[in-house]
Structures are given as C-alpha cells and as structure tokens.
Amino acid sequence: MAVMRLGRIAHTEGICFAIIDGPADAPLDQLVAKEISGTPFTPPEPTGREWPLSEVRLLAPTLPTKVVALGRNYADHVAEVFKESAEHLPPTIFIKPSTAVIGPGAPIKIPEFATNVEFEGELAVVISKVSKNIDPEKWRDHVVGYTICNDVSSRDLQFQDGQWARAKGIDTFCPLGPWIETDLDCINLDDQKINAYLTHDGKREQKQDSNTDQMIVKMGDIIAEISQSYTLLPGDVITTGSPAGTAPMVPGDTIEIEIPGVGSLKNPIERA
C-alpha cells in the first residue's frame, strides 16, 4: 500500500474512511479528505468524493475491538508515578475497552467518582490483519501505521483498585487520532519526541517533553509479546506506554498530544 494518511470522517451524508491528502506540514485547513470504499485494511480505492478537511469532522481513525496497552514502559514515567526504578517494576499489559475510544475534538468526560484524572500521551500502532504469535522482527508486516493515543487515567482509582481496568477504561478515556500515518519510516523509534500541552485557565503549558529513547520494551517485542496472549484483529490498537510529564486535568481544560511526523490529538475536558 502506498504511503498515506488514513482517517475516518463524518460528513453531511454520513461516515466514511478517507485519505487525508496534503503536505505533511500543512495546517488542517489546507488538507482534503478523499473518501475511500471499504476500510484502511484493504487497498484503498477512492470513490471520487472529497471535502476540505475544514468541512468535515475527524473521528477516531479506527474502530478497534480492543486497545491493548503496555504500562510502565518508560523509565522516566515509572519513576514519576510509581516512585520506583523501572528495574524493580517491570512493564505490564492491560486492555482499554472499545467504549473508551473517542476521536479528535471529542470531549473527555470525567465522572464524579474519578477525582485525580491525568493524560498520558502515547505512540500507538494500528493492526492490519488477523495476527497471532508475531515475529518481533516482522512486526511491520502486521501494522497499518501509527496513530496517537491519550491513555487517560484516573490515578485515584488506579491505586485504590489495585488493577487498572476501571481507572483507564472509563467511557471517553481513550482518545485516538488524528489519523493513521502509514509511513512506518516517518519517525525514528529510538529517538522520537512525544509532547503534551495542557491548557488550563486559558494558559497553554507544555507538560510532556520526552522521547522514545526512554522506552524499555521496544516496538517489535511489544507487539510480539502481546500477540502471544491475544489474537489481534484488523483495526485493533497497541499503545506503547507513556513517558514522563503526565499531570492532572479538570473540566474546562484542553489537552493536546503531539508526535512530530504523526500528528496532533486535541481534546477538551468536560464533566460527565
């Protein structure tokens, strides 16, 4: 498949997958959404219908049956949140349900019982086909491309419950987007910036300013290990862990996760 950005959009006549066309560094209002028949998991065939991106709404670029995540996979984040060395607190696998998934611009809704909610900006991959027991050296053969995940987490529930299903699986706690970048060479997995900007009371401040060089388990091994336990289906998402810089967010805030080469994922925060 040719290198492109693949998105999912809502337009005046419905919802479809689309090629998001335009220069990689162009602002959103200069991009065009070109409808494709089918899904991103087959060779895309343009239908001929297209819209300026400013006239449609970007949705989550995939409808995963599950989002499989790796926690405690960045050394700086382990020290920040868990107050321990990563050498003594290994990475852990958990699942976020499909009902947690939202797209760019959709509100993250915090329920009353979640009292300390933080963002976690993460690099994620979207699975291209039914996959099991993946060879770590051949992970690219099973991936459509990269996207961004905000692994929203209620820290109070995370530590209260002793496991992470509720704290990270609440409705709207998994923003994905803005699209799928299919160029797997667009970033250097050993040296890639991950940034997050929190706007609070009108002031925008950078919170996450880290790098994939802090990643403990690398991409091929992440995908291989997860696929030993779970059969991965087309559209499923694997997210690779959060670097340091996570911080609380409250209704009225806006959080933006940026991974250069992949894109920017921005969501407002509301009370559920």
Buried (B, 14 or more C-beta within 10 A) or exposed (E): EEEBBBBBBEBEEEEBBBBBBBEEEEEBEEBBBBBBEEBBBEEBEEEEEBBEBEEBBBBBBBBBBBBBBBBBBBBBBBBBBBEEEBEEBEBEBBBBBBEBBBBBBBBBBBBEEBEBBBBBBBBBBBBBBEBEEBEBEEBBEBBBBBBBBBBBBBBBBBEEEEEBBBBBBBBBBBBBBBBBBBBBEBBEBEEBBBBBBBBBEEEEEEBBEBBBBBBBBBBBBBBBBBBEEBEBBBBBBBBBBBBBBBBBBBBEBBBBBBBBBBBBBBBBBBEB
